[in-house]
């Protein structure tokens, strides 16, 4: 996400626990309501955030202890969302973004996380961090 000024922003960190996924999804969605987003747009954001946080928990940390960092910046009518972890990273991001690709088929994972994020958001960028782990950056323009 390029450095830019935001009209409003917040950041938080939370433990990489399944119980915190719903909290993260709700916090981001509630913050984005100030853009006068429709219910459909808020649901899109909630779904994308849920997928990104779940990926950090399941794949980044393999269910072990860890931290997830979330940043949301609002500018005009666009929500910019960044979700990072310090987990194991992704060996092949291009392959991981393909529909139905999963490294956890034994856990009945569908491999649709990135596909869902991409379909619900306007932009999606995924990269490995230099310090380890993965960052997912996404944005959604709110139609007013």
KALIN-V652922 format. One record per residue. N is the residue number from 1. RES is the residue in one letter. PHI is phi as a letter, one per 30 degrees, with the letter a starting at -180 (none if undefined). PSI is psi in whole degrees, 0 to 359 (* if undefined). D_CENTER is the distance of its C-alpha to the mean C-alpha in Angstrom with 1 decimal. Layout:
N	RES	PHI	PSI	D_CENTER
N	RES	PHI	PSI	D_CENTER
This chain:
1	X	none	123	12.9
2	X	d	151	16.6
3	X	d	131	18.3
4	X	a	164	19.3
5	X	d	143	20.6
6	X	c	152	18.8
7	X	d	329	20.7
8	X	a	151	18.6
9	X	a	160	15.8
10	X	a	158	14.6
11	X	b	155	13.0
12	X	a	161	13.0
13	X	b	149	13.0
14	X	b	158	13.3
15	X	d	144	14.8
16	X	d	75	13.0
17	X	b	143	14.8
18	X	e	325	14.2
19	X	d	337	15.9
20	X	d	351	13.3
21	X	d	313	10.5
22	X	d	323	12.4
23	X	d	314	13.1
24	X	d	313	9.6
25	X	e	314	9.1
26	X	d	318	12.6
27	X	d	313	12.5
28	X	d	314	10.0
29	X	d	316	11.9
30	X	d	320	15.1
31	X	d	323	14.7
32	X	d	345	14.0
33	X	e	330	17.2
34	X	d	349	19.3
35	X	d	6	18.8
36	X	i	41	20.8
37	X	d	149	18.2
38	X	d	165	19.6
39	X	e	319	18.7
40	X	d	317	17.5
41	X	d	321	15.1
42	X	d	319	13.8
43	X	d	323	13.4
44	X	d	313	11.5
45	X	d	316	8.9
46	X	e	317	9.2
47	X	d	314	8.9
48	X	d	316	5.7
49	X	d	317	4.1
50	X	e	315	6.7
51	X	d	316	6.2
52	X	d	316	3.4
53	X	d	317	5.6
54	X	d	319	8.5
55	X	e	318	8.3
56	X	d	315	8.7
57	X	d	308	11.4
58	X	d	313	13.2
59	X	c	317	13.2
60	X	d	316	12.5
61	X	c	0	15.0
62	X	h	35	16.8
63	X	i	1	17.1
64	X	d	174	18.7
65	X	d	146	18.4
66	X	a	181	15.7
67	X	b	141	13.6
68	X	c	130	10.0
69	X	c	133	9.8
70	X	b	131	8.0
71	X	b	135	9.7
72	X	b	126	10.3
73	X	b	136	13.3
74	X	c	131	15.4
75	X	b	121	18.2
76	X	h	249	20.6
77	X	c	30	18.9
78	X	b	135	15.5
79	X	c	125	12.2
80	X	c	125	10.3
81	X	b	132	6.9
82	X	b	124	6.3
83	X	b	122	4.8
84	X	b	151	7.9
85	X	b	172	10.3
86	X	c	34	14.0
87	X	d	213	14.4
88	X	d	350	16.4
89	X	i	182	14.5
90	X	b	124	14.8
91	X	d	311	18.4
92	X	b	96	18.1
93	X	d	321	14.8
94	X	e	315	16.9
95	X	d	319	18.0
96	X	d	334	14.7
97	X	d	355	13.5
98	X	d	139	16.7
99	X	e	138	16.8
100	X	i	3	18.1
101	X	d	128	17.8
102	X	b	148	17.1
103	X	c	3	18.5
104	X	b	45	18.8
105	X	d	333	21.1
106	X	d	342	23.4
107	X	c	15	20.8
108	X	h	42	20.7
109	X	d	141	17.2
110	X	d	342	17.1
111	X	i	28	15.1
112	X	c	8	13.4
113	X	e	304	9.6
114	X	d	325	9.2
115	X	d	317	12.1
116	X	d	315	10.7
117	X	e	315	7.6
118	X	d	324	10.4
119	X	d	333	12.9
120	X	c	343	11.3
121	X	c	162	10.2
122	X	d	324	12.9
123	X	b	146	11.6
124	X	b	129	9.2
125	X	b	133	10.0
126	X	b	131	9.5
127	X	a	156	12.1
128	X	d	139	13.8
129	X	d	149	14.6
130	X	d	333	18.4
131	X	c	4	18.5
132	X	j	155	16.7
133	X	i	189	13.3
134	X	b	148	10.3
135	X	b	134	8.2
136	X	c	122	5.5
137	X	c	133	6.9
138	X	b	157	7.1
139	X	b	155	10.0
140	X	b	123	12.0
141	X	d	131	15.7
142	X	c	121	17.3
143	X	d	121	20.7
144	X	c	*	23.3
